[in-house]
Amino acid sequence: MEIGHNSGDHPVVARLQGVMVDLFPGSTRRVEMSARTVAEMIDELDRRWPGMGDRIRDTRPAIRKHMNVFVEGERAKLDTEIPRGAEVFILTAISGG
């Protein structure tokens, strides 16, 4: 279990889908870190595994259309605040036709 810088400041847990873990060797499905917003959490994931941030957010910046981020069960945006100790789920969107 890897804990990021300032981990005691505002601890949260990011939960990654298996497909994200497969794309970034060394990453794990459960990641503890310190982050106050979804944007800070994505920055920390990208710091640990370069390129992961680009998979989650686009250049506008916003969360990519094919990605979903949930904080406390609610769909989140980059500026969504993360409560201390919360779990944040990062999922690829399911599409079909």
Order of alpha helices (4+ residues) and beta strands (2+ residues): beta-alpha-beta-alpha-alpha-beta-beta-beta
